[in-house]
């Protein structure tokens, strides 16, 4: 859940986080008792894939001969960060709510996420993007229209930070709070590397998804039946 520049600190950190998140993701998926909760439970696994992709960037960026591989994993990381998450997060949380209880406001957040995701996917395909290691961080350079930046940040935050606060699922508010706090800390201390650092923190935070799924399995009344 991430919008603009970046860093996962090292290849080992990215690969380790990716492996751990993949394991947690598989564990979360095995806890799913209702198909409508599969998207939400899959978030740690998807974050694991994203972190592994950035791990390959750490390995290949210092070697110019791997330019094509660098480009591939740059696109994979940015696809997850800027296209997948603003659509996946609000929609997966919406599906956790019984149909009869789904609020119009939650559907608006889903719409914001899909609109933003589609726009950013088009930008990703039509504008130059690249990655570079700067001061032990990875920076993602994106030649996107500057006029879109502010509205893009607003829509991104609406799609990835606000939805947990609209959910009635117990402990979901904690997920939203920790994501928000991690964004603020990253924006203050890692402003020039926001994209990857926030993604790294958010991926670790997504470990709480397993706990949310596990807890709600004990309280079937919160699930769609």
N, C-alpha and C positions, 0 to 999 in steps of 0.2 A: 504494500500500500504506500505508494511512493510517487513523487512528481518531478523533481528536477535535477540534481547533480549527484555525486556519490562515493561510497566506500565500504568494503567489508573487511578492511584491515589487513588481510593476508589470504593466500591461497588455502593454507591449512584451516584457517577460521571458516572460510566459505565451505570447503569440502566437509569439515566436521559438522558444521551447522546443517548442511544439506543432508548428510547421512542421518543425523539425529532426527531432523524434522521428517524425513521420509519414513523412518521407523514409527514416529509418533503419528504420522498421517495414516499409515496402514493400520495402526492400533485403533485410531479414531474411527476409521471406516468399518472395522470389524465390530465396533460397538453400535453401529447404526441399525435401528430396528424399523425405520420407515424410509422409503426411497426419497421422500422429500427432504431428508436431512443429509443426503449423500454429498451434495455440493458443499455444505458448510463443513462437514467432517473431512472433506478432501483438501481444505485450505493448507494445513501443515505440509501435506505431501507436495502440493504445488509450490509452496515456498521452498521446500527442499530442492525441487528441480531448479528453481530460480537461483538458489544459492550455489548449486553445483555448476550452473552455467557461468556464474561470476567467478567461481573457482578456476574454470578453464581460461577465463580472461586473465586472471592473475598469472597463470602459467605461460600463456601465449603472447601477451602484450609486449614483453621485453624482447621478443624474437620477431623481427620484420618478416622472416620467411613464412610465418604463420598468418599472414595478413587475411586470407580468406576465412580461416577458422576464427580469427578475432572478430571479423565482421559478422559471421554467423552467430556467435555467442553474444555479441553486442545486441543484435536484433532480438535474440531470444530473451535476454534480460529485459530490454526495453518493452517488448511485447507484454511480458508478465507485469512489469511495473506500471505501465501507462495505459494498456488496453484491457488486459484481463482483470486486474484487481478492481477498478472502478465499476465494472459490470458484475463481476462474480460476487463480491462482498455484499452489496445491498440486496441482490437477488437471492443469495443463499440464506441470508437472515430472514428475508420476507417469507421464504418457503417454510421456515420453522414455525411460523404463526398459523394457527387454524384459519382456513379460508374465511370463515364468518367474522373473524376478528381483525382481518387485515385492514389497516388504516390507509386512507387516501394519502396521507403524508408520507408513509413508507413507500407507496407506489411512486410518488413524485421523486423520492430519492433514487429509486431504481431507474427511473427515466433519465435523471441527471447523469447517472453512471453510464448508461448505455449511450447517451448522446456524446458524452466526453470520450468514452472508449472508442467509438466509431471515428470521431474526429482525429484522435491521436493515432489511431491505426492508419488513417489516410495520410497523416503527416509523416508517420514512420516510413511509409512506402514512397513518399514523394519528396522528402527533404533529406539532406545529408545528415548522417549521425556517425559518431565515432566514440571510441573510448581510449583513455590514456591514464597511465599511472602517474599521479602527481603527489609528491610528499607522502608516500605510503598510503595513498588513497586512490581509488579509481574515479575519474571524472568522466561523465558522459556529456559529449558535446552534441547539441541538437540544433539544427538550423531552422527551428520552427518560427512562425510569425510572432514577433514580440507583442503584437496587439492582442494575441490570444492568451498571453501568459497569465494575467490577473484572473480572467474569467475561468481559465483552466484550473488554476489553483483552488478557486472557490468551489467549482464543481467537483474537483477531486476530493476535497475535504468533506463536502456534503455526501459524497458517495461512499467514502471509506471510513470516516470517523463518526458521523452522526447516526447511521443506522443502528448500531448496538444500543443506543440510548432509547430507541423507539420500540425495542423488543421487550416483551414481558417475560422472556426466558430468564430464570434466575442466574445471576452472575454475569449476564451479558453486558451489563453496565460496566463491569470491571474491565472487560475486554476493550470497550470504547475509551474508558478513562486512561488505561495504560498506553493505548495507541496514541491518544492525544498528548499525554505527557512525553512520550518518546519523540513525538514530532517537535514539540516545543524545545526539548533538550537538544535535539539534532539541529534545529534551525538556529539555536543560539551558539552552539559550540562547533558545529560542522556545516555552517551555512553553504560553503562552496562545494561541499560533497554530500548535499542533502539526499539525493536520490538513493544512493547505495547504503548510506549509513542508516537512514530511516527504514529502508527495506530490511536491513539486517536486524535492527531492533524489533521491527514489526514481526519478522519471521519467528524470533524467539518468543515474543508475546503470544504468537498464535499457538504456543504449547497449551495455553489455557483452554483452547477449543476442545482438547481431549477431556479436560475436567468438566466442561460444560455439557458435552455429550454424555459423559458417564453419569453426571448428576441427574440429568433430565431423563435418563433411562430408568432412574429410580422413582421418577414422578411422571407417570404416563399421562397425567391430565394435561401436561404442557405440550404434548405431541399431537400431531394430526392423526386422527384414527380413521 
